[in-house]
Amino acid sequence: MFGTSDERRTLWRHMREPVLTAGALLVMLGINVGLGATLPVPHVWIVELLVAAVMVATILWFSMEVRHEPPLVKLFAGIGFFWVGILFTMTLVDYLSRG
């Protein structure tokens, strides 16, 4: 139906990492949604930010496959995500200061 067992094994070897990455991201999304809906502790936003940071690291490391790149590409990828973090922080400060 789906080819020989060697073809299925080869397909699984190529698809294992993206499937596990997507599953991990969905689990972390569920954790964030669950924490946001229930508010188990007063400062739950700290845990949510940590989970979001792990999600960003997962995307950077596995989905963008930065770990297989030379050091210069890793440096620029890190700088790019750091810059996006600065922009989000500045937007959040502006939003909160207008309150």
C-alpha positions, 0 to 999 in steps of 0.5 A, spaced: 500 500 500 505 504 501 511 501 498 516 496 501 518 496 508 525 499 506 521 505 503 517 506 509 523 506 513 526 511 509 520 515 509 520 515 517 527 517 517 526 523 513 519 525 517 521 523 524 524 530 526 519 534 523 513 530 526 516 530 533 518 537 532 510 539 530 508 535 536 512 538 541 510 545 539 503 543 539 504 540 546 507 547 548 502 551 545 497 546 549 501 548 556 501 555 554 493 555 553 492 551 559 496 556 563 492 562 560 485 559 561 486 557 568 491 562 571 494 557 577 499 562 580 499 570 580 505 570 576 503 565 571 506 570 565 513 568 567 512 561 565 508 562 559 514 567 557 519 561 558 514 556 554 514 561 548 522 562 549 522 554 548 518 554 542 522 559 539 528 555 540 525 549 538 523 553 531 530 556 530 534 549 532 529 544 529 525 547 523 530 552 521 535 547 521 540 552 524 544 546 528 547 544 521 549 550 519 556 554 519 557 558 525 556 565 522 549 563 520 548 561 527 550 567 529 546 571 524 540 567 526 541 568 533 542 576 532 535 576 528 531 573 533 534 577 538 532 583 534 525 581 533 525 580 541 527 587 542 522 589 537 517 585 541 519 588 547 519 595 545 512 594 542 510 591 549 513 597 553 509 602 548 502 598 549 503 598 557 505 605 558 499 608 554 495 604 559 
